[in-house]
């Protein structure tokens, strides 16, 4: 049984899940599938509360409310008071983790009888791109301090999602080699370019985040229109950072105004709003339905153009991509966006539903499984080989069992030596960290002693791809051997 708790950490929420046996199960807290990291520290009751309701109060500057949590924990001067003690803001996380622990024990208790409630809970973390390394370190160290065993491995969410989609057969290795994940879990939009070597070995090779593009198009347009209209007349905000903060604050208002505008029988609607720097001073803005719809059309076209710009930056074209995966409520629920993105090919579009989004966590268990039980990794089909005479032979049987069926690079200790072979070529390589190797010895290989390369996974019986081969500091590009690996072993 796998007792691991998998956590996805975003800027303002957590997602959790377990997979003690073969089926992934989400762990919800207080009805939240995405546990909000917005808090209210009540000094009178000496209690900590959390929930989505405190987002608005935090954005409005209500005292004793806390948000932007993963950034706030870096500020050692930011504290709250409870029982007359001054407490660092990172301690707010404990009330969430205590509730999460109770739900974890409840879920696992229903799935297995062999559960020790007193044992430390192992945790594996997948991080949003919006969470920087300093915040990750503080967050993980705090979990260790309150009694969790935190995995040192960093799991990339888009890679984990792809592994899960392969395992569910939503993707097919022979057809889907190069993918783009378009993710809008928070208010920003992130593209990830995924190279798939097989169903058990995938790698994110490029990524780009576009701030504020992850929000529903109508909400985004109404919030931006309102803020820009008021600011053009009042000149309250001067910097890009101030504007972005006010846009984000108005997204909450924009969601409500979107519903009201849809129900409005007149062709326009008047709204009133204030800015955070001038609370209580109302500004009137007229929202015209026709104008808003035109701006929404432009915004959706901008989204599709951001996809093309991302690919162009990476030297790719839309026709080079086998699948475009949309993940996030704002992308999934927009029929206009779906129609716009279908211009790149209706067969290329995969819109992940709410259940498939948990693939970011399910993939953690799959990667662990493939590492610990290599025989469980999806196998490539046996491809018949055609001899010069035209006779069809079955593929060469697998090498002796003492060889490793699969090696996941990120799981190897630095300093590990491997022996690799294909056809009559041999190499001995040394793992130097960050998925990189240096060649110690070679025999007949075009990758020679002293060269360095990177690789995500080795699979016996399949061709490896040595990426970014470096020779005396000069990049030679990628190199794919002429045959599948027939030697793969640790030394």
C-alpha positions in Angstrom: 0.0 0.0 0.0 1.2 3.5 -0.9 0.5 5.9 2.1 1.8 8.9 0.2 -0.2 12.1 0.1 0.3 14.0 -3.1 -0.1 17.8 -3.0 -0.4 20.4 -5.8 0.6 23.8 -4.5 -0.6 26.9 -6.4 -0.4 30.5 -5.5 -3.6 30.6 -3.5 -4.8 27.0 -3.1 -3.9 23.3 -2.6 -5.1 20.1 -4.2 -4.6 16.7 -2.6 -5.0 13.1 -3.4 -4.0 9.5 -2.5 -3.6 6.3 -4.4 -3.0 3.5 -1.8 -3.6 0.8 -4.5 -4.6 1.1 -8.1 -7.2 3.9 -8.0 -6.5 7.6 -7.4 -8.8 9.3 -4.9 -9.0 13.1 -4.3 -8.9 14.4 -0.8 -11.2 17.3 -0.3 -11.3 19.5 2.8 -14.5 21.2 4.0 -16.1 20.6 0.7 -13.2 22.3 -1.2 -11.5 20.3 -4.0 -9.1 23.3 -4.1 -8.4 24.3 -0.6 -8.1 28.1 -0.4 -5.1 29.7 1.3 -6.9 32.8 2.5 -7.1 33.3 6.2 -8.6 35.3 9.0 -6.8 35.4 12.3 -9.5 36.3 14.9 -7.6 37.9 17.9 -10.7 38.0 20.0 -11.6 34.3 19.7 -7.9 33.2 19.3 -8.9 31.1 16.2 -7.7 30.8 12.7 -10.3 30.5 9.9 -9.7 29.9 6.2 -11.8 29.8 3.0 -12.6 31.5 -0.2 -14.7 34.2 1.6 -11.6 35.7 3.0 -10.1 36.4 -0.4 -12.4 39.5 -0.9 -11.6 40.7 2.6 -7.9 40.3 2.1 -8.0 42.1 -1.3 -10.0 44.9 0.4 -7.4 45.3 3.1 -9.5 44.1 6.0 -7.2 43.8 9.2 -6.1 40.3 10.3 -6.8 38.8 6.9 -4.0 37.1 4.9 -3.6 36.0 1.3 -1.0 35.8 -1.4 0.2 33.1 1.0 3.1 31.6 -0.8 4.6 35.0 -1.2 3.7 36.2 2.3 5.6 33.4 4.0 8.9 34.9 2.8 8.3 38.1 4.8 9.6 37.3 8.3 8.1 40.6 9.6 4.6 39.5 8.6 2.9 38.0 11.7 -0.4 37.6 13.4 -1.4 37.4 17.1 -3.1 34.5 18.9 -3.3 34.0 22.7 -1.2 37.2 23.0 1.7 35.6 21.1 3.1 37.0 17.9 3.3 34.2 15.3 4.9 34.0 11.9 2.4 33.9 9.0 3.6 30.5 7.8 2.0 29.0 11.0 -1.4 29.7 9.4 -0.8 26.7 7.3 -1.1 24.3 10.3 -4.9 24.7 10.5 -5.2 23.7 6.8 -2.8 20.7 7.2 -4.6 19.5 10.4 -7.9 19.4 8.5 -6.2 17.8 5.5 -4.6 15.2 7.8 -8.1 14.3 9.2 -9.5 13.9 5.7 -6.5 11.9 4.6 -6.9 9.4 7.5 -10.7 9.2 6.8 -10.2 8.5 3.1 -7.4 6.0 3.6 -9.3 4.4 6.5 -12.2 3.7 4.1 -9.8 2.2 1.5 -7.6 0.0 3.7 -7.5 -1.7 7.1 -3.7 -1.5 7.5 -3.4 2.1 8.4 -1.4 3.4 11.4 -2.8 6.9 12.3 0.2 7.7 14.3 2.8 7.2 11.5 4.3 10.1 9.7 2.6 10.9 6.5 4.9 11.0 3.4 4.2 13.9 1.1 5.1 14.5 -2.6 4.7 18.0 -4.0 4.0 19.3 -7.4 4.4 23.1 -7.7 2.8 25.7 -9.9 5.2 27.7 -12.0 4.1 30.8 -10.1 5.7 29.5 -6.9 9.4 30.5 -6.7 12.2 28.4 -5.2 12.4 30.4 -1.9 8.7 29.9 -1.2 8.9 26.2 -2.1 11.8 25.8 0.4 9.9 27.6 3.2 6.7 25.7 2.6 8.4 22.3 2.4 10.6 23.0 5.5 7.5 23.9 7.5 5.7 20.7 6.5 8.8 18.8 7.8 8.8 20.8 11.0 5.2 19.8 11.8 5.9 16.1 11.3 5.5 15.3 7.6 8.0 13.4 5.5 8.5 15.5 2.4 9.8 14.0 -0.8 12.9 15.8 -2.1 11.9 15.2 -5.8 10.3 18.1 -7.6 7.3 16.9 -9.7 6.4 19.1 -12.7 2.6 19.2 -13.0 2.3 19.2 -16.8 4.6 16.2 -17.0 2.5 14.4 -14.3 -0.7 15.2 -16.2 0.7 13.8 -19.4 1.7 10.5 -17.6 -1.8 10.2 -16.2 -3.4 10.8 -19.6 -1.2 8.1 -21.2 -2.1 5.7 -18.4 -5.8 6.4 -19.0 -5.3 5.9 -22.7 -6.5 9.4 -23.4 -3.2 9.8 -25.2 -1.4 7.2 -27.4 2.4 7.0 -27.5 2.6 6.2 -31.2 0.5 9.2 -32.1 1.3 11.8 -29.5 5.0 12.7 -29.4 4.9 16.4 -28.9 2.2 18.1 -26.8 1.3 21.5 -25.5 -0.4 21.9 -22.1 -2.4 25.2 -21.9 -3.1 25.6 -18.2 -5.2 28.3 -16.4 -5.5 27.1 -12.8 -5.1 30.6 -11.5 -5.3 34.0 -13.0 -2.3 33.5 -15.2 -2.0 31.3 -18.3 1.0 28.9 -18.6 2.0 27.0 -21.7 4.2 23.8 -21.4 5.8 22.1 -24.4 6.0 18.4 -23.6 8.2 15.9 -25.4 7.0 12.3 -25.1 9.5 9.6 -25.5 7.0 6.9 -24.6 4.1 6.5 -22.2 6.4 6.3 -19.2 8.9 9.0 -20.1 7.9 12.6 -20.8 9.7 15.9 -20.3 8.8 19.5 -20.3 11.2 21.2 -22.6 9.9 24.7 -22.6 7.3 26.9 -20.7 5.9 30.4 -20.8 3.6 32.2 -18.5 1.3 35.1 -19.6 0.1 37.1 -16.6 -3.7 37.7 -16.2 -4.7 35.6 -19.2 -6.0 32.7 -17.2 -9.2 34.3 -16.2 -12.5 33.8 -18.0 -12.5 36.1 -21.0 -15.6 38.0 -20.1 -14.5 38.5 -16.5 -11.1 39.6 -17.8 -12.5 42.1 -20.3 -14.9 43.6 -17.8 -12.3 43.9 -15.0 -9.7 45.5 -17.4 -12.2 47.8 -19.0 -13.5 49.1 -15.6 -10.0 49.6 -14.1 -8.7 51.3 -17.3 -11.7 53.5 -17.7 -11.5 54.8 -14.1 -7.7 55.1 -14.1 -7.7 57.1 -17.4 -9.9 59.7 -15.7 -8.6 59.7 -12.2 -4.9 58.8 -12.7 -4.8 56.9 -9.4 -2.4 54.2 -10.5 0.9 54.8 -12.2 2.9 51.6 -12.4 2.3 48.3 -14.1 2.4 46.5 -10.8 -0.3 48.7 -9.3 -2.5 48.2 -12.3 -2.0 44.4 -12.2 -2.9 44.3 -8.5 -6.1 46.3 -9.2 -7.0 44.1 -12.2 -6.7 41.0 -9.9 -8.9 42.7 -7.3 -11.5 43.5 -9.9 -11.7 39.9 -11.2 -13.9 39.1 -8.2 -16.2 42.0 -9.1 -16.0 41.1 -12.8 -17.5 37.6 -12.1 -20.5 39.2 -10.4 -20.9 41.9 -13.1 -20.7 39.2 -15.8 -23.7 37.4 -14.3 -25.6 40.7 -13.9 -24.9 41.8 -17.5 -26.1 38.5 -18.9 -29.4 39.0 -17.0 -29.7 42.7 -18.0 -32.5 43.3 -20.5 -31.1 46.7 -21.5 -28.1 46.9 -23.9 -26.0 48.5 -21.1 -25.4 48.3 -17.3 -24.0 50.8 -14.8 -21.7 49.6 -12.1 -20.0 51.3 -9.2 -16.5 50.6 -7.9 -13.6 51.9 -5.9 -9.9 51.3 -6.0 -7.8 49.8 -3.2 -5.8 53.0 -2.9 -9.0 55.1 -2.5 -11.5 52.9 -0.6 -15.0 54.1 -0.3 -14.8 56.6 -3.2 -17.2 55.4 -5.8 -16.6 55.6 -9.6 -19.4 55.0 -12.1 -18.8 52.9 -15.2 -21.2 52.0 -18.0 -20.8 48.6 -19.5 -22.2 48.3 -23.0 -23.0 44.7 -24.1 -22.0 45.2 -27.7 -18.7 46.8 -26.8 -17.9 44.1 -24.2 -18.7 41.3 -26.7 -16.3 42.9 -29.3 -13.6 43.1 -26.6 -14.2 39.4 -25.7 -13.8 38.4 -29.3 -10.5 40.3 -29.5 -9.4 38.8 -26.2 -10.0 35.2 -27.3 -8.1 35.9 -30.5 -5.3 37.2 -28.4 -5.3 33.9 -26.4 -4.9 31.8 -29.6 -2.2 34.2 -30.8 -0.3 33.7 -27.5 -0.3 29.9 -28.4 1.3 30.7 -31.7 3.8 33.1 -30.2 4.8 30.5 -27.7 5.4 28.0 -30.4 7.3 30.4 -32.6 9.6 31.3 -29.7 10.4 27.6 -29.4 10.9 27.1 -33.1 7.7 25.2 -33.5 4.5 25.5 -35.6 1.0 24.5 -34.7 1.2 21.7 -37.2 4.2 20.3 -35.3 2.0 19.7 -32.2 0.2 16.4 -31.9 -2.1 17.4 -29.1 -3.1 20.7 -27.4 -4.4 20.0 -23.9 -6.6 22.7 -22.2 -6.8 22.5 -18.4 -8.6 24.8 -16.1 -12.2 25.9 -15.6 -11.9 29.2 -17.5 -10.6 27.3 -20.6 -12.9 24.3 -20.3 -16.1 26.4 -20.0 -15.5 28.8 -22.9 -17.3 27.6 -26.1 -15.9 30.6 -27.9 -12.3 29.7 -27.0 -12.9 26.1 -28.0 -14.1 27.2 -31.4 -11.1 29.5 -31.8 -8.5 26.9 -30.8 -10.2 24.3 -33.2 -8.7 26.3 -36.1 -5.5 24.5 -35.3 -7.3 21.2 -35.8 -10.3 19.7 -34.0 -8.5 16.4 -33.6 -5.6 18.1 -31.8 -7.8 19.5 -29.0 -8.1 17.7 -25.7 -10.1 19.6 -23.1 -9.4 18.1 -19.7 -12.4 17.7 -17.4 -12.4 18.3 -13.7 -11.5 14.7 -12.9 -8.6 14.7 -15.4 -7.1 17.7 -13.8 -6.2 15.5 -10.9 -3.8 13.8 -13.3 -1.2 16.3 -12.0 -1.3 14.3 -8.8 -2.0 10.9 -10.2 1.1 11.2 -12.3 3.2 11.5 -9.1 2.1 8.0 -8.1 2.6 6.7 -11.7 6.2 8.0 -11.8 6.9 6.4 -8.4 5.4 3.2 -9.6 7.5 3.1 -12.8 10.6 3.6 -10.7 9.9 1.0 -8.1 8.3 -1.5 -10.4 9.8 -1.0 -13.8 7.9 -4.0 -15.2 4.6 -2.0 -14.6 5.7 0.8 -17.0 3.7 0.8 -20.3 5.5 -1.1 -22.9 6.0 -0.1 -26.5 4.3 -2.6 -28.9 6.7 -5.2 -30.6 7.4 -3.9 -34.1 8.2 -6.5 -36.7 11.6 -6.0 -38.4 11.9 -6.5 -42.2 15.0 -8.3 -43.4 16.7 -7.3 -46.7 15.1 -10.3 -48.3 11.7 -9.0 -47.3 11.2 -11.7 -44.6 9.4 -10.4 -41.5 11.1 -11.3 -38.2 9.8 -10.6 -34.8 11.6 -8.0 -32.8 14.7 -9.1 -30.9 13.7 -10.6 -27.5 14.6 -8.6 -24.4 18.1 -8.9 -23.0 18.9 -10.9 -19.9 17.0 -10.0 -16.7 20.1 -8.6 -14.9 19.7 -5.5 -17.1 17.5 -2.6 -15.9 14.2 -2.4 -17.8 13.8 1.3 -17.1 15.9 4.0 -15.3 14.4 7.4 -14.5 17.2 9.8 -14.4 15.8 12.1 -11.7 15.7 9.2 -9.3 19.4 8.4 -9.6 21.9 9.5 -6.9 24.6 11.9 -8.2 27.7 9.9 -9.0 25.9 6.8 -10.4 27.7 5.1 -13.3 25.7 3.4 -16.0 26.7 1.2 -18.9 24.8 1.8 -22.1 24.9 -0.2 -25.3 23.1 -0.4 -28.7 24.1 -2.5 -31.7 27.8 -2.9 -31.1 28.3 0.4 -29.4 29.1 0.8 -25.7 29.4 3.8 -23.3 30.1 4.2 -19.6 28.5 7.4 -18.3 28.5 9.3 -14.9 25.4 11.0 -13.6 26.3 14.6 -12.6 22.8 15.8 -11.6 20.0 17.8 -13.2 19.3 14.9 -15.7 22.8 15.3 -17.1 25.6 12.8 -17.7 29.3 12.9 -18.8 30.8 10.1 -20.9 33.7 8.4 -19.1 34.4 5.8 -21.8 33.1 4.9 -25.3 33.4 2.3 -27.9 32.4 3.1 -31.5 29.9 5.6 -30.3 29.5 9.0 -32.0 29.0 10.4 -28.5 32.5 10.3 -27.2 34.5 10.4 -23.9 34.2 13.9 -22.3 30.8 14.7 -24.0 27.9 15.7 -21.8 24.2 15.2 -22.5 20.8 15.2 -20.8 18.1 12.6 -20.8 14.9 12.0 -18.8 14.5 8.2 -18.9 16.3 5.1 -20.3 14.2 2.2 -21.5 15.7 -1.1 -22.5 14.6 -2.0 -26.0 14.0 1.6 -27.1 16.1 4.2 -28.7 17.3 6.9 -26.2 17.5 10.5 -27.2 20.6 12.2 -25.9 19.6 15.9 -25.7 21.9 18.9 -26.0 25.2 17.0 -26.5 28.0 19.3 -25.4 31.6 18.8 -26.6 34.3 21.1 -25.2 31.5 23.6 -24.3 30.0 23.6 -27.8 26.4 22.3 -28.4 26.1 19.6 -31.0 22.3 19.4 -30.6 20.4 16.1 -29.9 21.6 12.7 -30.9 19.5 9.5 -31.4 21.5 6.2 -31.7 20.9 4.0 -34.7 19.4 1.2 -32.5 17.5 0.5 -29.3 19.3 0.0 -26.0 20.4 -3.6 -25.5 22.6 -2.8 -22.6 21.3 -0.8 -19.6 22.8 -1.4 -16.2 24.1 0.3 -13.1 27.8 -0.3 -12.3 
